[in-house]
Amino acid sequence: MAHIVGRPGHRAHGHRATDIFGERPSSTRHPLVAAAMVLPLAAFLAVAFGGWDAVVTQASSVAGMLGR
């Protein structure tokens, strides 16, 4: 195999992620915003791969353990 220590990467051209996307805020994202971003994708993946039945079954089991 070839030894490629001196090979420049894409960052060698002086571009940084902040140059392309702008400055990132230093504060963290609100938890409700993060949930709003993740839940639609999670629901889609659960339906697409057949995990929805498992989610419903486990939710009903937890509700049964809680006495509802």
A tleap script that builds the chain and sets N, CA, C and O, in Angstrom:
source leaprc.protein.ff14SB
mol = sequence {
  NMET ALA HIE ILE VAL GLY ARG PRO GLY HIE
  ARG ALA HIE GLY HIE ARG ALA THR ASP ILE
  PHE GLY GLU ARG PRO SER SER THR ARG HIE
  PRO LEU VAL ALA ALA ALA MET VAL LEU PRO
  LEU ALA ALA PHE LEU ALA VAL ALA PHE GLY
  GLY TRP ASP ALA VAL VAL THR GLN ALA SER
  SER VAL ALA GLY MET LEU GLY CARG
}
set mol.1.N position { 0.837 -1.184 0.000 }
set mol.1.CA position { 0.000 0.000 0.000 }
set mol.1.C position { 0.879 1.243 0.000 }
set mol.1.O position { 1.980 1.227 0.550 }
set mol.2.N position { 0.419 2.266 -0.585 }
set mol.2.CA position { 1.172 3.504 -0.688 }
set mol.2.C position { 1.082 4.295 0.607 }
set mol.2.O position { 0.068 4.266 1.304 }
set mol.3.N position { 2.129 4.982 0.904 }
set mol.3.CA position { 2.173 5.825 2.095 }
set mol.3.C position { 1.839 7.255 1.665 }
set mol.3.O position { 2.590 7.848 0.891 }
set mol.4.N position { 0.720 7.826 2.153 }
set mol.4.CA position { 0.232 9.110 1.641 }
set mol.4.C position { 0.183 10.175 2.734 }
set mol.4.O position { -0.828 10.860 2.885 }
set mol.5.N position { 1.252 10.316 3.485 }
set mol.5.CA position { 1.271 11.278 4.580 }
set mol.5.C position { 1.187 12.704 4.063 }
set mol.5.O position { 0.480 13.521 4.653 }
set mol.6.N position { 1.878 13.028 2.990 }
set mol.6.CA position { 1.942 14.395 2.515 }
set mol.6.C position { 0.765 14.818 1.658 }
set mol.6.O position { 0.758 15.941 1.154 }
set mol.7.N position { -0.207 13.981 1.477 }
set mol.7.CA position { -1.350 14.294 0.617 }
set mol.7.C position { -2.243 15.344 1.269 }
set mol.7.O position { -2.708 15.138 2.390 }
set mol.8.N position { -2.491 16.456 0.598 }
set mol.8.CA position { -3.318 17.507 1.205 }
set mol.8.C position { -4.800 17.134 1.175 }
set mol.8.O position { -5.279 16.521 0.221 }
set mol.9.N position { -5.509 17.507 2.222 }
set mol.9.CA position { -6.938 17.277 2.283 }
set mol.9.C position { -7.706 18.452 1.729 }
set mol.9.O position { -7.104 19.392 1.211 }
set mol.10.N position { -9.016 18.423 1.826 }
set mol.10.CA position { -9.826 19.514 1.298 }
set mol.10.C position { -9.712 20.773 2.143 }
set mol.10.O position { -10.077 21.851 1.673 }
set mol.11.N position { -9.227 20.676 3.352 }
set mol.11.CA position { -9.074 21.851 4.208 }
set mol.11.C position { -7.777 22.608 3.914 }
set mol.11.O position { -7.573 23.713 4.418 }
set mol.12.N position { -6.920 22.025 3.115 }
set mol.12.CA position { -5.648 22.672 2.828 }
set mol.12.C position { -5.821 23.902 1.935 }
set mol.12.O position { -4.886 24.690 1.794 }
set mol.13.N position { -6.968 24.076 1.348 }
set mol.13.CA position { -7.200 25.201 0.460 }
set mol.13.C position { -7.637 26.460 1.201 }
set mol.13.O position { -7.897 27.483 0.568 }
set mol.14.N position { -7.722 26.406 2.505 }
set mol.14.CA position { -8.055 27.580 3.280 }
set mol.14.C position { -9.547 27.744 3.552 }
set mol.14.O position { -9.953 28.744 4.143 }
set mol.15.N position { -10.358 26.797 3.140 }
set mol.15.CA position { -11.794 26.883 3.398 }
set mol.15.C position { -12.107 26.215 4.721 }
set mol.15.O position { -11.589 25.144 5.040 }
set mol.16.N position { -12.948 26.858 5.466 }
set mol.16.CA position { -13.423 26.271 6.709 }
set mol.16.C position { -14.930 26.157 6.620 }
set mol.16.O position { -15.560 26.813 5.790 }
set mol.17.N position { -15.508 25.327 7.472 }
set mol.17.CA position { -16.966 25.156 7.463 }
set mol.17.C position { -17.663 26.472 7.794 }
set mol.17.O position { -18.752 26.736 7.285 }
set mol.18.N position { -17.051 27.301 8.637 }
set mol.18.CA position { -17.690 28.571 8.984 }
set mol.18.C position { -17.649 29.539 7.816 }
set mol.18.O position { -18.483 30.440 7.736 }
set mol.19.N position { -16.683 29.369 6.897 }
set mol.19.CA position { -16.649 30.221 5.704 }
set mol.19.C position { -17.843 29.915 4.799 }
set mol.19.O position { -18.397 30.816 4.169 }
set mol.20.N position { -18.222 28.685 4.740 }
set mol.20.CA position { -19.304 28.265 3.848 }
set mol.20.C position { -20.675 28.494 4.491 }
set mol.20.O position { -21.576 29.051 3.864 }
set mol.21.N position { -20.822 28.062 5.735 }
set mol.21.CA position { -22.126 28.089 6.388 }
set mol.21.C position { -22.347 29.288 7.290 }
set mol.21.O position { -23.448 29.451 7.816 }
set mol.22.N position { -21.360 30.122 7.486 }
set mol.22.CA position { -21.501 31.257 8.388 }
set mol.22.C position { -21.168 30.843 9.809 }
set mol.22.O position { -20.891 29.674 10.079 }
set mol.23.N position { -21.196 31.792 10.698 }
set mol.23.CA position { -20.875 31.519 12.091 }
set mol.23.C position { -21.992 30.740 12.757 }
set mol.23.O position { -23.172 31.014 12.537 }
set mol.24.N position { -21.618 29.781 13.563 }
set mol.24.CA position { -22.599 29.011 14.320 }
set mol.24.C position { -22.815 29.683 15.668 }
set mol.24.O position { -21.859 30.158 16.280 }
set mol.25.N position { -24.030 29.729 16.128 }
set mol.25.CA position { -24.265 30.319 17.451 }
set mol.25.C position { -23.642 29.444 18.535 }
set mol.25.O position { -23.573 28.222 18.401 }
set mol.26.N position { -23.199 30.076 19.591 }
set mol.26.CA position { -22.535 29.328 20.654 }
set mol.26.C position { -23.532 28.653 21.591 }
set mol.26.O position { -23.154 27.748 22.335 }
set mol.27.N position { -24.788 29.071 21.571 }
set mol.27.CA position { -25.781 28.474 22.459 }
set mol.27.C position { -26.263 27.146 21.893 }
set mol.27.O position { -26.103 26.861 20.706 }
set mol.28.N position { -26.850 26.348 22.759 }
set mol.28.CA position { -27.348 25.049 22.330 }
set mol.28.C position { -28.781 25.175 21.837 }
set mol.28.O position { -29.462 26.161 22.121 }
set mol.29.N position { -29.224 24.187 21.111 }
set mol.29.CA position { -30.574 24.170 20.552 }
set mol.29.C position { -31.579 23.830 21.651 }
set mol.29.O position { -31.293 23.012 22.525 }
set mol.30.N position { -32.739 24.451 21.605 }
set mol.30.CA position { -33.793 24.174 22.578 }
set mol.30.C position { -34.261 22.730 22.402 }
set mol.30.O position { -34.362 22.257 21.270 }
set mol.31.N position { -34.546 22.025 23.488 }
set mol.31.CA position { -34.954 20.620 23.377 }
set mol.31.C position { -36.218 20.402 22.540 }
set mol.31.O position { -36.334 19.381 21.862 }
set mol.32.N position { -37.160 21.341 22.575 }
set mol.32.CA position { -38.371 21.168 21.769 }
set mol.32.C position { -38.074 21.306 20.280 }
set mol.32.O position { -38.700 20.640 19.455 }
set mol.33.N position { -37.124 22.167 19.936 }
set mol.33.CA position { -36.724 22.304 18.535 }
set mol.33.C position { -36.033 21.032 18.076 }
set mol.33.O position { -36.273 20.558 16.965 }
set mol.34.N position { -35.182 20.479 18.920 }
set mol.34.CA position { -34.502 19.231 18.575 }
set mol.34.C position { -35.507 18.095 18.405 }
set mol.34.O position { -35.379 17.283 17.489 }
set mol.35.N position { -36.501 18.036 19.283 }
set mol.35.CA position { -37.527 16.990 19.169 }
set mol.35.C position { -38.355 17.174 17.905 }
set mol.35.O position { -38.696 16.197 17.240 }
set mol.36.N position { -38.680 18.418 17.569 }
set mol.36.CA position { -39.451 18.682 16.353 }
set mol.36.C position { -38.663 18.304 15.102 }
set mol.36.O position { -39.255 17.964 14.077 }
set mol.37.N position { -37.347 18.359 15.176 }
set mol.37.CA position { -36.528 17.966 14.042 }
set mol.37.C position { -36.414 16.450 13.928 }
set mol.37.O position { -36.393 15.917 12.819 }
set mol.38.N position { -36.342 15.758 15.045 }
set mol.38.CA position { -36.051 14.325 15.042 }
set mol.38.C position { -37.306 13.463 14.925 }
set mol.38.O position { -37.271 12.429 14.258 }
set mol.39.N position { -38.397 13.854 15.547 }
set mol.39.CA position { -39.578 12.992 15.596 }
set mol.39.C position { -40.169 12.649 14.228 }
set mol.39.O position { -40.540 11.493 14.028 }
set mol.40.N position { -40.281 13.574 13.278 }
set mol.40.CA position { -40.800 13.163 11.970 }
set mol.40.C position { -39.926 12.106 11.281 }
set mol.40.O position { -40.450 11.178 10.666 }
set mol.41.N position { -38.630 12.239 11.380 }
set mol.41.CA position { -37.741 11.242 10.793 }
set mol.41.C position { -37.868 9.907 11.518 }
set mol.41.O position { -37.880 8.852 10.883 }
set mol.42.N position { -37.962 9.950 12.833 }
set mol.42.CA position { -38.107 8.716 13.599 }
set mol.42.C position { -39.416 8.008 13.252 }
set mol.42.O position { -39.443 6.785 13.114 }
set mol.43.N position { -40.501 8.772 13.111 }
set mol.43.CA position { -41.786 8.165 12.743 }
set mol.43.C position { -41.716 7.564 11.340 }
set mol.43.O position { -42.226 6.468 11.109 }
set mol.44.N position { -41.092 8.273 10.410 }
set mol.44.CA position { -40.954 7.743 9.052 }
set mol.44.C position { -40.155 6.445 9.047 }
set mol.44.O position { -40.547 5.484 8.386 }
set mol.45.N position { -39.042 6.403 9.774 }
set mol.45.CA position { -38.231 5.193 9.811 }
set mol.45.C position { -38.961 4.042 10.487 }
set mol.45.O position { -38.818 2.889 10.080 }
set mol.46.N position { -39.744 4.349 11.517 }
set mol.46.CA position { -40.504 3.298 12.195 }
set mol.46.C position { -41.546 2.699 11.263 }
set mol.46.O position { -41.738 1.483 11.259 }
set mol.47.N position { -42.217 3.520 10.480 }
set mol.47.CA position { -43.215 3.025 9.539 }
set mol.47.C position { -42.533 2.306 8.373 }
set mol.47.O position { -42.993 1.246 7.950 }
set mol.48.N position { -41.459 2.863 7.860 }
set mol.48.CA position { -40.790 2.292 6.691 }
set mol.48.C position { -40.183 0.928 6.980 }
set mol.48.O position { -40.189 0.057 6.110 }
set mol.49.N position { -39.666 0.726 8.172 }
set mol.49.CA position { -39.013 -0.536 8.488 }
set mol.49.C position { -39.846 -1.428 9.394 }
set mol.49.O position { -39.325 -2.400 9.940 }
set mol.50.N position { -41.114 -1.125 9.567 }
set mol.50.CA position { -42.006 -2.009 10.310 }
set mol.50.C position { -41.824 -1.974 11.813 }
set mol.50.O position { -42.224 -2.920 12.492 }
set mol.51.N position { -41.249 -0.946 12.348 }
set mol.51.CA position { -41.042 -0.868 13.781 }
set mol.51.C position { -42.210 -0.263 14.536 }
set mol.51.O position { -42.198 -0.213 15.766 }
set mol.52.N position { -43.223 0.198 13.807 }
set mol.52.CA position { -44.352 0.863 14.453 }
set mol.52.C position { -45.089 -0.080 15.395 }
set mol.52.O position { -45.488 0.328 16.486 }
set mol.53.N position { -45.277 -1.342 14.989 }
set mol.53.CA position { -45.954 -2.313 15.852 }
set mol.53.C position { -45.187 -2.546 17.150 }
set mol.53.O position { -45.786 -2.697 18.215 }
set mol.54.N position { -43.865 -2.575 17.056 }
set mol.54.CA position { -43.049 -2.764 18.257 }
set mol.54.C position { -43.181 -1.569 19.199 }
set mol.54.O position { -43.231 -1.740 20.417 }
set mol.55.N position { -43.238 -0.371 18.643 }
set mol.55.CA position { -43.389 0.824 19.472 }
set mol.55.C position { -44.732 0.808 20.185 }
set mol.55.O position { -44.805 1.106 21.377 }
set mol.56.N position { -45.791 0.464 19.468 }
set mol.56.CA position { -47.131 0.413 20.068 }
set mol.56.C position { -47.192 -0.668 21.138 }
set mol.56.O position { -47.773 -0.448 22.201 }
set mol.57.N position { -46.607 -1.827 20.878 }
set mol.57.CA position { -46.611 -2.922 21.844 }
set mol.57.C position { -45.863 -2.531 23.117 }
set mol.57.O position { -46.341 -2.791 24.222 }
set mol.58.N position { -44.712 -1.919 22.971 }
set mol.58.CA position { -43.962 -1.535 24.165 }
set mol.58.C position { -44.648 -0.404 24.922 }
set mol.58.O position { -44.614 -0.375 26.152 }
set mol.59.N position { -45.270 0.529 24.199 }
set mol.59.CA position { -45.989 1.613 24.876 }
set mol.59.C position { -47.166 1.062 25.669 }
set mol.59.O position { -47.430 1.515 26.783 }
set mol.60.N position { -47.872 0.091 25.107 }
set mol.60.CA position { -48.999 -0.483 25.846 }
set mol.60.C position { -48.503 -1.291 27.045 }
set mol.60.O position { -49.175 -1.337 28.076 }
set mol.61.N position { -47.346 -1.922 26.923 }
set mol.61.CA position { -46.783 -2.655 28.061 }
set mol.61.C position { -46.392 -1.708 29.187 }
set mol.61.O position { -46.645 -1.994 30.358 }
set mol.62.N position { -45.784 -0.597 28.843 }
set mol.62.CA position { -45.414 0.393 29.847 }
set mol.62.C position { -46.663 0.977 30.503 }
set mol.62.O position { -46.699 1.169 31.719 }
set mol.63.N position { -47.683 1.256 29.700 }
set mol.63.CA position { -48.937 1.768 30.272 }
set mol.63.C position { -49.571 0.749 31.197 }
set mol.63.O position { -50.141 1.119 32.224 }
set mol.64.N position { -49.481 -0.535 30.852 }
set mol.64.CA position { -50.000 -1.590 31.731 }
set mol.64.C position { -49.238 -1.676 33.032 }
set mol.64.O position { -49.834 -1.895 34.087 }
set mol.65.N position { -47.931 -1.507 32.975 }
set mol.65.CA position { -47.131 -1.535 34.195 }
set mol.65.C position { -47.423 -0.330 35.088 }
set mol.65.O position { -47.327 -0.418 36.312 }
set mol.66.N position { -47.777 0.784 34.473 }
set mol.66.CA position { -48.090 1.975 35.246 }
set mol.66.C position { -49.504 1.942 35.804 }
set mol.66.O position { -49.875 2.794 36.612 }
set mol.67.N position { -50.304 0.949 35.371 }
set mol.67.CA position { -51.639 0.777 35.904 }
set mol.67.C position { -52.706 1.561 35.148 }
set mol.67.O position { -53.729 1.919 35.733 }
set mol.68.N position { -52.496 1.831 33.883 }
set mol.68.CA position { -53.494 2.575 33.108 }
set mol.68.C position { -54.202 1.668 32.163 }
set mol.68.O position { -55.081 2.111 31.423 }
savepdb mol mol.pdb
quit
